[in-house]
């Protein structure tokens, strides 16, 4: 079971990514692609250590799996892009 602090960190990353994505004019998540995730990671990379970058990628994978399982992302391939 995740500790409260871990849940807060995962939620922060998800909110940050989704806010960044909607700021890009995306209408829904079905158009989300692995290149969108790559651009977000490129944006985050300069501010992160190697370990933090790995943690961020894991958080995004978790979010993308959830979006796929709830049919909000069109393709499973998007989830494999990070």
Protein Blocks (a to p, Z undefined) as FASTA:
>chain_A
ZZfklmmmmmmmmmmmmmmmmmnopgcjklpcfklmmmmmmmmmmmpcfklmmmmmmmmm
mmmmmmmmnopafbfklmmmZZ
